Each structure stands twice: as structure tokens, then as C-alpha cells.
Amino acid sequence: IELDPQNLIFIVNRGDAFKKSGQAKKAYSDYTRAIELNKNFALGYQQRGALLLDNNEYEAAIRDLEQAVKLEPGNIAAIIDLADTHRYAGHFEKAIDLFSQVLAKDSRPFFVHYARAECYRHLNRKSEAEAGYRAALKRNDELAVAWFGLGQLYESENRFAEAIDSYDKALRISPEFLTVLYQKGFCLSMMNKNRECIETMTKLLKASPNHQNARLFRANSYRDLGEFERAHQDYEILIKENPKDIFILWGRARCWSVQQDYQRAVADYTQAINTESEDLPPMLFDERARILATVTDPEVFDPEQAILDAQKACLMTKNSNPQFLDTLAAAFAADGQFEKAVETQKQSISLAEEKKYPEAEIEQGRVRLELYEKNKPYVWAKQSKKVMRTGTQKSPSKNKRRRGIGAGARNLFGRPKKAPEAPVEEIPLPPAR
């Protein structure tokens, strides 16, 4: 460059070297210098646009890359960079149009098939997304990100076994792809494969000890297996680091509830609710209401608060959830308001029938209705246990678990059970269960 200071290629090449060595400012300076020397130098705009893309400056990158394509309409590399910038900026339709232009000229680039599939997935155009991932993998079955994208697509459709199979293929190619490992653990959790979930999340925690969601899923899986001491060890680590996280408090509240230590459960539910988060899930209020209404231990029993909580859950869901209505009926009965309890329970049963809940759950709702018609409340437990934290404790007998319309979903964001179907850069999902 000292010998030929006007040589645009030399200047851009030095910019590329700066970029590769992590010296973004010097790279930007060289690309800009090349453009200033020749306003029609497409490569200068292209390389500066790619640099801006790498630094998440999408709008500026789009301006440069559009200029590069305008100057050289046949520059496929610039078109791909422009399409990718639109993808990262969330302009998925525009990105699809540009990727399609590239593939119309040459269908071989596997990464273009993958990138377009990602756009389709974000637009919920699932069949086109799956076809795109398959097209990418047909051309390169060692493309880990394509297996990951395909797994995410299947996961979004609750096709968890297929998602896990895709994640395993990605992990075989890239064993250190921790985001994939986390998503695999999530799917195992959703399938209630708790032991496998624990193994997966433990592996992830060895690589990333501060991964909060992995530890929370592991704690919840220990809880569901009845390994309560191990669950509490994880919950304590999490709460120490995040004392106001509603999902951690919620998970531990459920653990205390399964252990029949309802007083501690209510304390954790209350702490979670008192965080006053803007997106408190209605099930949080429902579960506290259920305990306050149906556990008659004087240290726990509070039918008036139970009514308020249950009404809150019903209001948040516009009376569309049979379980929440079932809880509200139990709260009315606990407060001696049996006419309201009967009316609300009938509404719960009717809605459960409409939504095709399993008949066994609906029948349990009818059993509670008979109690209310006889002016009797529904009592789940008469006392709260004082759990001692000494070693691994096993789950209480199954006949103590709540059944029927009011049976809480096992997953933290709970879903009504359907009759009888079985069921990057770490980007954490909202913890479930």
C-alpha cells in the first residue's frame, strides 16, 4: 500500500486481514477508504457491509450491501450477505425473496437452503421450513445447524422424539454445541423422561456450571422422581443466585407440595407472586389457591385468599380453563359458599366435556360436585408435614396425588391433557415444569 496507495484491492485485502484478527475499527477504516477512493467500488461496500453484519449493525449493513448489489447485480456473494442481513434483522420475507433468487440461479449452496429454512420456520411456514432443512442436509448431512433447526421445528410441533433424534445428529457432528444439548434436555423433560433429562442437564452443567435453566430442569426432574434432597440442593443454588426468579420459586413450591409440606409450598408460591412480575402465569395463582382451599391445617387454610387467587387465575384466562374453575369451586366450598361452588363446578365440568378432557378427570369433577351439593367441602389434606432435609426422600404414595379436572399439569406452563394421546450463544427458553 505504501508503494501503491491508490490500489483498492490492496486496501480491501488489508481490511480483511484486520477483520480476521479482530481489529474491526481498522477494517472499517480501510473499507471506507477504498469507497472514498472510488464510489463505484462494489467490493468495498460488500466487505464493509459484511463487517457491519458481524457487528449486528443491520441497517447500516443493508445500505452497504444494497449498494454493492446495485453496482454488481450478478454478485451472488453480496446477495447472500444481504439476504443474511435481512434474516438476522428479522426481515424474513425479504430474506426469503433474496435467498430464492440465489437458488433459482444455483440450487447447490447448502447454506442458502438452510438460511431460507430458518426464515420459513420463524414465519411458522413449517412445511417449507422442513423441506428447506432437508434440502440443505441432502447436500451436506454434516451441517449441524441444519439438524438443530430441524429439531427446533419438530420441538415447536411437540414432536419431541423426532426433535431429540435431530439434536442427537447435531451433537454427533458438534459435541460442544451446548444450545443443542440444552434443547435435547428440554424435550426429554417434556416427555417426562426424567432420568435421561438429568443425565443430559448434568453433562451440560459440567461444561457450563452457571447454566440456570439446565439446573432448574434437573431439579424439577429430581423432584418428579421423588429424589427430593437432590432437587433441593439444586433449588438452593438457584435461589441463592436468583432469589426473585418466579420459575425457581415455583419449582421448589411444587417440590414442597409433593412432599406435603404445604406451609413451605405456600411460602414459595407467595414469594413468587410477590415479585410482581408483569407476566405471572395464572397457574401460579391457581396452585396456591388449591392448597389454601383444600388443606385444612390451620397454618395453611385460608379460603378467602384462595377465592381471590382462584378468581385471579380465572380472570386471566377469561374463564376458559376447567382446572381453574374447579379450584375456584373448591375455594367457594371451603368458605361455605356452596351455591357458588355448585354453579362453578358445573361450569368447570361442562367446559371440560367441551374440551374433551379424559373421562376419568371429568368423573372426579363430578365427585366433587356431589360433595358441594351436600354442603361439604373438598379436603385434600388435613395437615402440613414438616419435612426434614435428611437424605433422599421418596415420593409419597400415589393415592395422595390430586386427580380429576383439578389435577395440575406436570409441566410448569401446564397444558390440559388430551385423551389418551401420549404425548445461538446459548438462548435459554423459559423454563418449563
Buried (B, 14 or more C-beta within 10 A) or exposed (E): EEEEEEEBEBBBBBBBEBBEEEBBEBBBBBBBBBBEBEEEBBBBBBBBBBBBBEEEBBEBBBBBBBBBBEBBEEBBEBBBBBBBBBBBBEBBEBBBBBBEBBBEEEEEBBBBBBBBBBBBBEEEBBEBBBBBBBBBBEBEEEBBBBBBBBBBBBBEEBBBEBBBBBBEBBBEBBEEBBBBBBBBBBBBBBBBBBEBBBBBBEBBBEEBEEBBBBBBBBBBBBBBBBBBEBBBBBBBBBBEEBEEBBBBBBBBBBBBBBBBBBBBBBBBBEBBBEEEBEEBBBBBBBBBBBBBBBBBBEEBBBBEBBBBBBBBBBEBBEBEBBBBBBBBBBBBBBBEBBEBBBBBBBBBBBBBEEEEBBEEBBEBBBEBBEBBBEEEBBBBBEBBBEBEEEEEBEBEEEEEEBBBBBBBEBBBEBEBBEEEEEEEEEEEEEBBB
